[in-house]
Amino acid sequence: MRYRVWAPYAAERVEVAVDGTHHPLLRDEARAGWWHGEAPAGDYAFVLDSGRPLPDPRSARQPHGPDGPSRAVDHAAFNWSHTGWRGRPLAGAVLYELHIGTFTAAGTFDAAAERLDHLVELGVDFVELMPVCPFPGKHGWGYDGVSLWAVHEPYGGPEGLKRFVDAAHRKGLGVVLDVVHNHLGPAGNYLPVFGPYFTDRHHTPWGSAVNLDAPGSDEVRAYLIGSALAWLRDYRIDGLRLDAVHALADDRAVHFLEELAREVDRLAVATNRPLFLIAESDLNDPRTTTPREAGGLGLAAQWSDDFHHALHCALTGESQGYYGDFAAAPLTAVAKALTRGYFHDGGWSSFRGRHHGRPFPPAHGERLLGYLQTHDQIGNRAFGDRISAGLSPGRLACGAALVLTSPFTPMLFMGEEWGAVTPWQYFTDHTDPNLAEAVRRGRRREFAEHGWSADAVPDPQEPATVLRSVLDWTEPRRAPHTELLDWYRRLIRLRREHPELSDPDLAAVRVEADEAAGWLVVRRGPYRVAVNLGAGSVALRLEGEVVAAFGGSDLTDGRLTLAPDSVALLRS
């Protein structure tokens, strides 16, 4: 087998240790910092200047965990059963975010694949997997992963991921993968031993930034782009969700995201199937999703926290932290998000203490993902409580209707469709006791500063924390969950059958709202989505027929009466 590694920090020699036997590598005279050579096949690790054996930065498999030796994967050997999949574009789709470890009790790709029929019946188009790169222990969110080319072994490793993607494609479902380029580790991150993968030129919430613009950054960018393309090519993933791109500090003329988007578009041409990138971004900058030829970065879409925050405030009444910007007039905030895209489009943000954002192009609402819940907005709460733990089914139905008839690309979080009451908490399985204790104390200290009792905050390392977060698949068969699930299915079906309900033109959306009475009406072509979040019944002058309704409603002589926590979809 031929081995190659970029290790510019190696002063004198690099060896590959295969099953315990060391074999010297040679400097590549044509590529600075690279070493190469031949050695037997087997579990291997690289040894720099007589140091400890380290896993390959480009390892395709870590069978013994992030700290163990690497193993090669022959991607051509996998027998794809569904070779007819040609992909589908993101525009017009509905996404479903899930975490492999808690989607089922078994917590594996194969177990998740057994539940795909549920998603087909629900009507979604893409499954969005939270990160699957290796991380310490068995349980975790995946955002502290390392080995960006490998797959977490407890989930099923590389073969398990391929089986899942193959099964999804057989059922007509695309697959999106969440990837993390803005930081690695902290446990199991050996990249700084090999070369300048990080830089102190910029700093992030996780410390030194990934090196995208300092000396050596050409190879670091190639490393990240190579990883991204490997997911799309070797695993036949359809799109990538990029975590917190605002933390990808890059002062070069061609931003890393623009370069990545260009290479993904090239691969899409080569493979003859749609491939796309979705950003998580806090910048409220439409250039993130503006095509490259128009001066943007060229990503297909980005998550819209503004819409989530406005809707969350309207439904729950919460006003702490960043919700404060939306809580003063939440229905007005919802209306602005539905008609302008960004709520913060250049105006004042009290949470940030400054002006924030710039206007979003109204013709392209599909470039924003709209959602009622995400892993972040649930798991980053002190107790990981879903909004379904505190809201009535009717109120949840109102939120679902506003998401699934919006001009955005809708996304659901696993279990949301039946109003799951299981929490989704922050959990880890760090094998380093010092790191485990630091995470535990940091989590409790953070929420204690905001008024929670530190002792009441769930211990991320406690096995019960992850067990509480596993979906209960008996819930969809019981009331009131069954009724809510039927509502989600019906809304998704109506969205697909009636193009006016998925029209991405924000300028064509009209919204009327009464903050005091608590009602809101969204006009989508001939359709009206009326919700009542107030304490009493409301009577609205609306013409047409009721297409779908949840809760108490009555349409008589052009007057729609809605009970509290009720919603009706009308067609004029």
C-alpha positions as semicolon CSV with decimal commas, in nm:
position;residue;x (nm);y (nm);z (nm)
1;M;0,000;0,000;0,000
2;R;0,121;0,352;-0,075
3;Y;0,112;0,599;0,214
4;R;0,119;0,979;0,195
5;V;0,096;1,243;0,466
6;W;0,140;1,620;0,491
7;A;0,368;1,669;0,792
8;P;0,573;1,989;0,749
9;Y;0,643;1,999;1,124
10;A;0,847;1,678;1,099
11;A;1,210;1,789;1,128
12;E;1,403;1,476;1,031
13;R;1,189;1,177;0,948
14;V;0,841;1,030;0,919
15;E;0,758;0,664;0,952
16;V;0,444;0,464;0,904
17;A;0,385;0,203;1,173
18;V;0,187;-0,089;1,030
19;D;0,072;-0,343;1,288
20;G;0,356;-0,228;1,513
21;T;0,637;-0,240;1,253
22;H;0,790;0,093;1,145
23;H;0,864;0,174;0,780
24;P;1,043;0,496;0,674
25;L;0,880;0,742;0,435
26;L;1,061;0,975;0,196
27;R;1,022;1,347;0,150
28;D;0,826;1,439;-0,161
29;E;1,060;1,673;-0,347
30;A;0,773;1,795;-0,565
31;R;0,539;1,894;-0,280
32;A;0,676;2,074;0,022
33;G;0,589;1,916;0,355
34;W;0,466;1,587;0,206
35;W;0,610;1,244;0,281
36;H;0,540;0,921;0,093
37;G;0,639;0,559;0,058
38;E;0,523;0,200;0,035
39;A;0,463;-0,045;0,321
40;P;0,241;-0,347;0,388
41;A;-0,132;-0,300;0,428
42;G;-0,283;-0,311;0,776
43;D;-0,382;-0,089;1,066
44;Y;-0,138;0,200;1,052
45;A;-0,025;0,520;1,222
46;F;0,231;0,788;1,141
47;V;0,536;0,852;1,360
48;L;0,699;1,195;1,337
49;D;1,058;1,231;1,463
50;S;1,034;0,929;1,695
51;G;0,719;1,058;1,862
52;R;0,412;0,853;1,949
53;P;0,213;0,685;1,669
54;L;-0,065;0,915;1,547
55;P;-0,375;0,846;1,336
56;D;-0,373;0,960;0,975
57;P;-0,526;1,310;0,936
58;R;-0,702;1,176;0,624
59;S;-0,797;0,845;0,784
60;A;-1,101;0,689;0,620
61;R;-1,163;0,470;0,922
62;Q;-1,077;0,470;1,294
63;P;-1,181;0,120;1,405
64;H;-1,032;0,164;1,752
65;G;-1,157;0,519;1,816
66;P;-1,008;0,865;1,756
67;D;-0,680;0,785;1,935
68;G;-0,612;0,447;1,772
69;P;-0,449;0,347;1,445
70;S;-0,613;0,411;1,110
71;R;-0,742;0,166;0,853
72;A;-0,783;0,210;0,477
73;V;-1,124;0,176;0,313
74;D;-1,179;0,051;-0,041
75;H;-1,477;0,266;-0,136
76;A;-1,508;0,093;-0,472
77;A;-1,582;-0,239;-0,298
78;F;-1,921;-0,135;-0,161
79;N;-2,213;-0,284;-0,354
80;W;-2,459;0,001;-0,403
81;S;-2,800;-0,155;-0,457
82;H;-2,965;0,163;-0,583
83;T;-2,759;0,288;-0,875
84;G;-3,044;0,482;-1,034
85;W;-3,045;0,767;-0,782
86;R;-2,982;1,097;-0,962
87;G;-3,046;1,326;-0,670
88;R;-3,285;1,617;-0,638
89;P;-3,237;1,991;-0,586
90;L;-3,281;2,155;-0,249
91;A;-3,535;2,411;-0,373
92;G;-3,889;2,294;-0,303
93;A;-3,782;2,028;-0,055
94;V;-3,865;1,958;0,312
95;L;-3,579;1,849;0,539
96;Y;-3,577;1,634;0,852
97;E;-3,286;1,672;1,095
98;L;-3,195;1,367;1,303
99;H;-2,922;1,242;1,535
100;I;-2,823;0,882;1,466
101;G;-2,740;0,804;1,829
102;T;-3,083;0,899;1,968
103;F;-3,316;0,852;1,670
104;T;-3,354;0,490;1,782
105;A;-3,270;0,297;2,097
106;A;-2,996;0,106;1,914
107;G;-2,837;0,429;1,794
108;T;-2,696;0,295;1,467
109;F;-2,725;0,366;1,095
110;D;-2,895;0,031;1,038
111;A;-3,155;0,094;1,309
112;A;-3,223;0,442;1,168
113;A;-3,268;0,293;0,820
114;E;-3,545;0,073;0,957
115;R;-3,742;0,390;1,040
116;L;-3,713;0,550;0,695
117;D;-4,064;0,441;0,597
118;H;-4,193;0,676;0,867
119;L;-4,017;0,965;0,693
120;V;-4,150;0,859;0,353
121;E;-4,505;0,856;0,490
122;L;-4,443;1,192;0,655
123;G;-4,354;1,333;0,314
124;V;-4,009;1,482;0,369
125;D;-3,750;1,488;0,090
126;F;-3,413;1,496;0,268
127;V;-3,276;1,346;0,588
128;E;-3,019;1,578;0,747
129;L;-2,778;1,380;0,966
130;M;-2,600;1,549;1,251
131;P;-2,217;1,501;1,240
132;V;-2,090;1,144;1,215
133;C;-1,712;1,191;1,238
134;P;-1,537;0,999;1,521
135;F;-1,550;1,144;1,873
136;P;-1,452;1,005;2,216
137;G;-1,664;0,730;2,368
138;K;-1,995;0,614;2,226
139;H;-2,242;0,897;2,282
140;G;-2,219;1,260;2,176
141;W;-2,367;1,529;1,955
142;G;-2,078;1,495;1,709
143;Y;-1,967;1,858;1,705
144;D;-1,644;1,771;1,888
145;G;-1,546;1,520;1,620
146;V;-1,203;1,459;1,470
147;S;-1,076;1,258;1,169
148;L;-1,285;1,454;0,920
149;W;-1,271;1,178;0,659
150;A;-1,389;0,895;0,889
151;V;-1,718;0,773;1,039
152;H;-1,798;0,710;1,406
153;E;-1,759;0,335;1,464
154;P;-2,040;0,289;1,724
155;Y;-2,286;0,418;1,461
156;G;-2,171;0,151;1,214
157;G;-1,858;0,300;1,058
158;P;-1,813;0,366;0,685
159;E;-2,012;0,062;0,574
160;G;-2,302;0,153;0,801
161;L;-2,323;0,506;0,661
162;K;-2,321;0,374;0,305
163;R;-2,597;0,126;0,386
164;F;-2,805;0,409;0,533
165;V;-2,754;0,635;0,230
166;D;-2,828;0,345;-0,005
167;A;-3,150;0,264;0,183
168;A;-3,259;0,629;0,183
169;H;-3,202;0,663;-0,190
170;R;-3,400;0,344;-0,255
171;K;-3,695;0,507;-0,082
172;G;-3,657;0,836;-0,269
173;L;-3,498;1,028;0,019
174;G;-3,189;1,244;-0,023
175;V;-2,928;1,268;0,253
176;V;-2,762;1,583;0,388
177;L;-2,467;1,556;0,627
178;D;-2,373;1,812;0,893
179;V;-1,996;1,878;0,885
180;V;-1,780;2,086;1,119
181;H;-1,490;2,280;0,969
182;N;-1,458;2,557;1,227
183;H;-1,292;2,351;1,504
184;L;-1,194;1,996;1,598
185;G;-1,179;1,800;1,920
186;P;-1,060;1,890;2,175
187;A;-0,994;1,520;2,248
188;G;-0,823;1,323;1,973
189;N;-0,717;1,627;1,769
190;Y;-0,359;1,558;1,657
191;L;-0,353;1,789;1,356
192;P;-0,135;2,055;1,530
193;V;0,145;1,795;1,558
194;F;0,152;1,749;1,179
195;G;0,139;2,107;1,055
196;P;-0,012;2,457;1,076
197;Y;-0,374;2,348;1,073
198;F;-0,459;2,624;1,324
199;T;-0,355;2,985;1,358
200;D;-0,348;3,250;1,631
201;R;-0,416;3,515;1,368
202;H;-0,787;3,468;1,451
203;H;-0,966;3,335;1,756
204;T;-1,297;3,154;1,789
205;P;-1,511;3,036;2,083
206;W;-1,305;2,715;2,068
207;G;-0,963;2,884;2,072
208;S;-0,724;2,927;1,780
209;A;-0,895;2,939;1,442
210;V;-0,862;2,683;1,166
211;N;-0,589;2,816;0,938
212;L;-0,761;2,941;0,624
213;D;-0,542;3,239;0,542
214;A;-0,205;3,217;0,723
215;P;0,112;3,046;0,591
216;G;0,037;2,682;0,513
217;S;-0,333;2,750;0,459
218;D;-0,332;2,620;0,101
219;E;-0,290;2,266;0,234
220;V;-0,539;2,318;0,517
221;R;-0,804;2,438;0,273
222;A;-0,729;2,141;0,047
223;Y;-0,769;1,912;0,350
224;L;-1,114;2,049;0,434
225;I;-1,234;2,061;0,074
226;G;-1,106;1,708;0,015
227;S;-1,303;1,589;0,316
228;A;-1,621;1,760;0,193
229;L;-1,588;1,612;-0,155
230;A;-1,522;1,266;-0,011
231;W;-1,861;1,266;0,165
232;L;-2,036;1,367;-0,156
233;R;-1,838;1,132;-0,381
234;D;-1,751;0,820;-0,176
235;Y;-2,069;0,811;0,037
236;R;-2,303;0,960;-0,225
237;I;-2,428;1,224;0,018
238;D;-2,646;1,481;-0,160
239;G;-2,556;1,795;0,033
240;L;-2,362;1,927;0,330
241;R;-2,470;2,151;0,615
242;L;-2,173;2,362;0,728
243;D;-2,161;2,437;1,100
244;A;-2,120;2,800;1,215
245;V;-1,955;2,940;0,903
246;H;-1,926;3,280;1,072
247;A;-1,640;3,121;1,272
248;L;-1,447;3,039;0,953
249;A;-1,217;3,341;0,969
250;D;-1,060;3,403;0,628
251;D;-0,903;3,726;0,499
252;R;-0,798;3,592;0,161
253;A;-0,940;3,741;-0,159
254;V;-1,123;3,417;-0,239
255;H;-1,304;3,309;0,075
256;F;-1,280;2,942;0,172
257;L;-1,658;2,901;0,134
258;E;-1,647;3,036;-0,221
259;E;-1,367;2,793;-0,309
260;L;-1,556;2,505;-0,148
261;A;-1,879;2,592;-0,332
262;R;-1,691;2,604;-0,662
263;E;-1,541;2,259;-0,608
264;V;-1,877;2,113;-0,506
265;D;-2,034;2,252;-0,823
266;R;-1,757;2,090;-1,027
267;L;-1,823;1,755;-0,862
268;A;-2,195;1,795;-0,934
269;V;-2,115;1,830;-1,304
270;A;-1,880;1,532;-1,295
271;T;-2,133;1,307;-1,120
272;N;-2,437;1,444;-1,305
273;R;-2,645;1,499;-0,992
274;P;-2,741;1,804;-0,783
275;L;-2,506;1,873;-0,491
276;F;-2,542;2,167;-0,254
277;L;-2,415;2,340;0,059
278;I;-2,625;2,480;0,345
279;A;-2,470;2,723;0,592
280;E;-2,536;2,791;0,954
281;S;-2,451;3,159;0,975
282;D;-2,506;3,432;1,234
283;L;-2,402;3,712;0,998
284;N;-2,739;3,784;0,834
285;D;-2,544;3,851;0,516
286;P;-2,726;3,752;0,195
287;R;-2,392;3,724;0,016
288;T;-2,357;3,382;0,182
289;T;-2,623;3,244;-0,053
290;T;-2,578;3,482;-0,347
291;P;-2,439;3,306;-0,657
292;R;-2,066;3,348;-0,713
293;E;-2,115;3,513;-1,050
294;A;-2,315;3,785;-0,870
295;G;-2,042;3,844;-0,613
296;G;-2,161;3,602;-0,345
297;L;-2,014;3,289;-0,190
298;G;-2,246;3,057;-0,383
299;L;-2,399;2,841;-0,109
300;A;-2,748;2,712;-0,177
301;A;-2,913;2,812;0,151
302;Q;-2,864;2,900;0,516
303;W;-3,046;2,832;0,842
304;S;-3,280;3,116;0,948
305;D;-3,258;3,164;1,322
306;D;-3,443;3,496;1,290
307;F;-3,760;3,319;1,178
308;H;-3,719;3,057;1,451
309;H;-3,667;3,314;1,725
310;A;-3,968;3,521;1,621
311;L;-4,192;3,215;1,600
312;H;-4,060;3,076;1,928
313;C;-4,139;3,401;2,109
314;A;-4,487;3,415;1,958
315;L;-4,565;3,061;2,070
316;T;-4,395;3,053;2,411
317;G;-4,377;3,413;2,532
318;E;-4,011;3,365;2,625
319;S;-3,794;3,677;2,617
320;Q;-3,458;3,585;2,771
321;G;-3,123;3,620;2,593
322;Y;-3,138;3,662;2,217
323;Y;-3,517;3,622;2,226
324;G;-3,533;3,973;2,369
325;D;-3,496;4,127;2,022
326;F;-3,813;3,950;1,908
327;A;-4,026;3,940;2,223
328;A;-4,153;4,299;2,227
329;A;-4,385;4,233;1,931
330;P;-4,343;3,868;1,833
331;L;-4,623;3,849;1,575
332;T;-4,483;4,157;1,405
333;A;-4,142;3,988;1,410
334;V;-4,292;3,677;1,249
335;A;-4,454;3,894;0,984
336;K;-4,126;4,069;0,906
337;A;-3,937;3,741;0,876
338;L;-4,202;3,599;0,640
339;T;-4,197;3,905;0,415
340;R;-3,835;4,025;0,446
341;G;-3,636;3,709;0,522
342;Y;-3,412;3,853;0,792
343;F;-3,558;4,022;1,098
344;H;-3,217;4,180;1,160
345;D;-3,153;4,339;0,821
346;G;-2,943;4,634;0,928
347;G;-3,138;4,751;1,231
348;W;-3,051;4,759;1,600
349;S;-2,998;4,435;1,790
350;S;-3,031;4,482;2,166
351;F;-2,879;4,139;2,230
352;R;-2,564;4,229;2,036
353;G;-2,560;4,592;2,140
354;R;-2,514;4,706;1,779
355;H;-2,676;4,717;1,438
356;H;-2,681;4,384;1,259
357;G;-2,740;4,236;0,914
358;R;-2,837;4,368;0,575
359;P;-3,153;4,326;0,357
360;F;-3,227;3,986;0,208
361;P;-3,324;3,953;-0,164
362;P;-3,702;3,901;-0,160
363;A;-3,716;3,672;-0,464
364;H;-3,525;3,392;-0,296
365;G;-3,699;3,277;0,020
366;E;-3,598;2,919;-0,064
367;R;-3,241;3,013;0,032
368;L;-3,350;3,032;0,396
369;L;-3,435;2,723;0,600
370;G;-3,736;2,781;0,823
371;Y;-3,796;2,568;1,133
372;L;-3,982;2,545;1,459
373;Q;-3,713;2,342;1,638
374;T;-3,350;2,232;1,580
375;H;-3,093;2,039;1,780
376;D;-2,939;2,372;1,890
377;Q;-3,261;2,539;1,998
378;I;-3,357;2,237;2,211
379;G;-3,029;2,092;2,329
380;N;-2,872;2,422;2,428
381;R;-3,146;2,485;2,682
382;A;-3,057;2,393;3,040
383;F;-3,282;2,085;3,046
384;G;-3,307;2,013;2,674
385;D;-3,683;2,058;2,684
386;R;-3,874;2,069;2,357
387;I;-4,148;2,327;2,309
388;S;-4,391;2,034;2,301
389;A;-4,321;1,983;2,671
390;G;-4,496;2,310;2,754
391;L;-4,732;2,389;2,467
392;S;-5,071;2,250;2,374
393;P;-5,107;2,038;2,059
394;G;-5,306;2,322;1,905
395;R;-5,029;2,572;1,963
396;L;-4,777;2,330;1,813
397;A;-5,008;2,289;1,512
398;C;-5,012;2,667;1,466
399;G;-4,632;2,673;1,458
400;A;-4,618;2,382;1,214
401;A;-4,861;2,555;0,978
402;L;-4,653;2,873;0,971
403;V;-4,337;2,674;0,893
404;L;-4,482;2,438;0,634
405;T;-4,671;2,706;0,438
406;S;-4,382;2,953;0,451
407;P;-4,176;3,080;0,154
408;F;-3,871;2,916;0,313
409;T;-3,728;2,566;0,279
410;P;-3,887;2,391;0,580
411;M;-3,692;2,170;0,819
412;L;-3,820;1,954;1,107
413;F;-3,629;1,812;1,402
414;M;-3,679;1,443;1,477
415;G;-3,992;1,375;1,680
416;E;-4,131;1,723;1,626
417;E;-4,390;1,586;1,385
418;W;-4,573;1,403;1,665
419;G;-4,500;1,649;1,946
420;A;-4,243;1,427;2,117
421;V;-4,216;1,500;2,488
422;T;-3,881;1,327;2,532
423;P;-3,615;1,594;2,594
424;W;-3,305;1,626;2,379
425;Q;-3,027;1,711;2,619
426;Y;-2,657;1,783;2,592
427;F;-2,463;1,458;2,640
428;T;-2,100;1,350;2,609
429;D;-1,896;1,038;2,671
430;H;-1,544;1,175;2,717
431;T;-1,295;0,906;2,814
432;D;-1,056;1,164;2,963
433;P;-1,181;1,217;3,324
434;N;-1,034;1,568;3,343
435;L;-1,208;1,677;3,024
436;A;-1,531;1,512;3,138
437;E;-1,523;1,706;3,465
438;A;-1,440;2,031;3,285
439;V;-1,739;1,988;3,053
440;R;-1,966;1,900;3,344
441;R;-1,862;2,202;3,551
442;G;-1,866;2,438;3,255
443;R;-2,219;2,340;3,159
444;R;-2,351;2,385;3,511
445;R;-2,166;2,711;3,566
446;E;-2,303;2,854;3,241
447;F;-2,667;2,795;3,336
448;A;-2,618;2,885;3,701
449;E;-2,518;3,232;3,580
450;H;-2,862;3,257;3,417
451;G;-3,059;3,157;3,724
452;W;-3,080;2,779;3,711
453;S;-2,970;2,563;4,000
454;A;-2,635;2,413;3,904
455;D;-2,720;2,080;4,066
456;A;-3,041;2,053;3,861
457;V;-2,866;2,083;3,523
458;P;-2,830;1,732;3,373
459;D;-2,481;1,584;3,385
460;P;-2,364;1,545;3,021
461;Q;-2,155;1,240;3,119
462;E;-2,435;1,058;3,299
463;P;-2,571;0,765;3,089
464;A;-2,925;0,859;3,192
465;T;-2,886;1,191;3,007
466;V;-2,850;1,026;2,668
467;L;-3,116;0,765;2,749
468;R;-3,369;1,040;2,826
469;S;-3,294;1,190;2,483
470;V;-3,381;0,880;2,279
471;L;-3,707;0,908;2,086
472;D;-4,001;0,708;2,218
473;W;-4,146;0,542;1,909
474;T;-4,461;0,437;2,093
475;E;-4,572;0,801;2,116
476;P;-4,689;0,836;1,753
477;R;-4,944;0,561;1,817
478;R;-5,102;0,745;2,111
479;A;-5,319;1,054;2,145
480;P;-5,260;1,343;2,114
481;H;-4,944;1,261;1,917
482;T;-5,131;1,075;1,642
483;E;-5,346;1,377;1,563
484;L;-5,047;1,607;1,541
485;L;-4,860;1,361;1,317
486;D;-5,157;1,352;1,082
487;W;-5,153;1,732;1,076
488;Y;-4,786;1,742;0,973
489;R;-4,846;1,485;0,701
490;R;-5,139;1,682;0,567
491;L;-4,950;2,013;0,564
492;I;-4,655;1,863;0,378
493;R;-4,890;1,704;0,127
494;L;-5,072;2,035;0,072
495;R;-4,741;2,216;0,029
496;R;-4,641;1,970;-0,240
497;E;-4,977;1,972;-0,420
498;H;-5,029;2,349;-0,420
499;P;-4,732;2,552;-0,550
500;E;-4,865;2,874;-0,397
501;L;-4,782;2,732;-0,051
502;S;-4,415;2,686;-0,143
503;D;-4,372;2,998;-0,357
504;P;-4,036;3,145;-0,241
505;D;-4,114;3,505;-0,342
506;L;-4,118;3,699;-0,015
507;A;-4,261;4,003;-0,191
508;A;-4,576;3,805;-0,270
509;V;-4,642;3,721;0,097
510;R;-4,890;3,938;0,286
511;V;-4,933;3,923;0,663
512;E;-5,189;4,082;0,893
513;A;-5,143;4,055;1,269
514;D;-5,300;4,182;1,590
515;E;-5,052;4,166;1,877
516;A;-5,313;4,241;2,141
517;A;-5,567;3,983;2,025
518;G;-5,297;3,731;1,933
519;W;-5,403;3,643;1,577
520;L;-5,212;3,639;1,252
521;V;-5,317;3,577;0,890
522;V;-5,066;3,493;0,617
523;R;-5,180;3,539;0,257
524;R;-5,020;3,300;0,005
525;G;-5,183;3,357;-0,334
526;P;-5,542;3,230;-0,300
527;Y;-5,464;3,073;0,040
528;R;-5,498;3,219;0,388
529;V;-5,326;3,070;0,692
530;A;-5,503;3,200;1,003
531;V;-5,371;3,127;1,352
532;N;-5,505;3,230;1,690
533;L;-5,245;3,240;1,967
534;G;-5,456;3,462;2,189
535;A;-5,635;3,377;2,512
536;G;-5,985;3,412;2,363
537;S;-6,171;3,326;2,046
538;V;-6,136;3,560;1,750
539;A;-6,363;3,628;1,451
540;L;-6,190;3,720;1,124
541;R;-6,351;3,840;0,802
542;L;-6,222;3,581;0,551
543;E;-6,379;3,442;0,235
544;G;-6,333;3,093;0,088
545;E;-6,339;2,732;0,202
546;V;-6,148;2,560;0,480
547;V;-5,889;2,326;0,330
548;A;-5,740;2,210;0,662
549;A;-5,785;2,302;1,027
550;F;-5,657;2,205;1,369
551;G;-5,845;2,298;1,684
552;G;-6,175;2,481;1,700
553;S;-6,280;2,671;1,390
554;D;-6,599;2,768;1,210
555;L;-6,645;2,949;0,879
556;T;-6,991;3,097;0,833
557;D;-7,097;3,377;0,598
558;G;-6,742;3,495;0,536
559;R;-6,650;3,504;0,903
560;L;-6,391;3,263;1,041
561;T;-6,411;3,199;1,414
562;L;-6,100;3,049;1,572
563;A;-6,077;2,916;1,925
564;P;-5,754;2,975;2,118
565;D;-5,457;2,770;1,990
566;S;-5,629;2,696;1,661
567;V;-5,531;2,728;1,296
568;A;-5,717;2,709;0,967
569;L;-5,598;2,704;0,608
570;L;-5,847;2,859;0,367
571;R;-5,863;2,880;-0,012
572;S;-6,049;3,171;-0,164
